[in-house]
Amino acid sequence: MNALDWTTFGLGACFGLVMGAVFFAGLAYGMRFALRQARPLPVLLFSAAVRIAMLLAVGWWVAAQGAVALAGFALAFLVLRIGVSTFVRPAAPKAITPWN
């Protein structure tokens, strides 16, 4: 029976949380900056390329540490993504007013 290496899993999870926070902070900053520009598409494309490249580079390094570290990285990133998405989602209106 294989034992799970919790230290490696924790290392991957820490990197996943940090990279998730950097990824979504970069997304927020990129969106704010792009929406102030006359031509936002180049800013959004550059922001996405940098964020994706950073995430893949760190993920590649974590994957080199082993599958357990990669699982921790992916799980931490996913949990952070769900938490951030839940936090920034606008609240539903309390009462729907008829339009007519």
C-alpha positions as CSV (number, residue, x, y, z in Angstrom):
1,M,0.0,0.0,0.0
2,N,1.4,3.4,-1.0
3,A,1.4,6.1,1.7
4,L,0.6,9.7,0.7
5,D,3.5,12.1,1.2
6,W,1.7,14.9,3.0
7,T,4.8,17.2,2.9
8,T,4.9,17.1,-0.9
9,F,1.1,17.5,-1.1
10,G,1.3,20.5,1.2
11,L,4.1,22.0,-0.9
12,G,2.0,21.7,-4.0
13,A,-1.0,23.1,-2.2
14,C,0.9,26.1,-0.9
15,F,2.2,26.8,-4.4
16,G,-1.4,26.3,-5.7
17,L,-2.8,28.8,-3.3
18,V,-0.1,31.4,-4.0
19,M,-0.4,31.0,-7.8
20,G,-4.2,31.1,-7.5
21,A,-4.0,34.4,-5.6
22,V,-1.5,35.8,-8.1
23,F,-3.6,34.6,-11.0
24,F,-6.8,36.2,-9.8
25,A,-5.2,39.4,-8.6
26,G,-3.6,39.7,-12.1
27,L,-7.0,39.1,-13.6
28,A,-8.6,41.8,-11.5
29,Y,-5.8,44.3,-12.2
30,G,-5.8,43.5,-15.9
31,M,-9.6,43.9,-16.2
32,R,-9.5,47.3,-14.4
33,F,-6.6,48.5,-16.5
34,A,-8.1,47.3,-19.8
35,L,-11.5,48.8,-19.2
36,R,-9.9,52.2,-18.9
37,Q,-8.2,51.9,-22.3
38,A,-9.6,52.9,-25.7
39,R,-8.5,49.5,-27.1
40,P,-8.8,46.9,-24.3
41,L,-8.2,43.8,-26.4
42,P,-4.3,44.0,-26.5
43,V,-4.2,44.6,-22.8
44,L,-6.5,41.6,-22.1
45,L,-4.6,39.3,-24.4
46,F,-1.2,40.3,-22.9
47,S,-2.6,39.9,-19.3
48,A,-4.0,36.5,-20.1
49,A,-0.8,35.3,-21.8
50,V,1.3,36.4,-18.8
51,R,-1.0,34.8,-16.2
52,I,-1.3,31.6,-18.1
53,A,2.4,31.3,-18.8
54,M,3.2,31.9,-15.1
55,L,0.6,29.4,-14.0
56,L,1.9,26.8,-16.4
57,A,5.6,27.4,-15.5
58,V,5.0,27.0,-11.8
59,G,2.7,24.1,-12.4
60,W,5.4,22.4,-14.5
61,W,7.9,22.9,-11.7
62,V,5.4,21.5,-9.1
63,A,4.7,18.5,-11.4
64,A,8.4,17.7,-11.5
65,Q,8.2,17.2,-7.7
66,G,5.7,14.4,-8.2
67,A,2.1,13.5,-8.8
68,V,1.1,14.1,-5.2
69,A,2.5,17.7,-5.4
70,L,0.6,18.3,-8.6
71,A,-2.6,17.0,-7.1
72,G,-2.2,19.4,-4.2
73,F,-1.4,22.3,-6.6
74,A,-4.5,21.6,-8.7
75,L,-6.8,21.0,-5.7
76,A,-5.7,24.2,-3.9
77,F,-6.0,26.3,-7.1
78,L,-9.5,24.8,-7.7
79,V,-10.6,25.5,-4.1
80,L,-9.3,29.1,-4.3
81,R,-11.1,29.6,-7.7
82,I,-14.4,28.4,-6.3
83,G,-14.0,30.6,-3.2
84,V,-13.1,33.7,-5.2
85,S,-15.9,33.1,-7.7
86,T,-18.4,32.8,-4.9
87,F,-17.1,35.9,-3.1
88,V,-17.2,38.2,-6.2
89,R,-20.5,37.0,-7.6
90,P,-23.1,39.7,-7.3
91,A,-25.9,39.0,-4.9
92,A,-29.3,38.1,-6.2
93,P,-31.9,40.8,-6.0
94,K,-34.1,40.5,-2.9
95,A,-37.3,41.0,-4.7
96,I,-38.0,41.0,-8.4
97,T,-40.0,44.1,-9.4
98,P,-42.3,43.7,-12.4
99,W,-41.3,45.8,-15.4
100,N,-44.9,46.5,-16.6
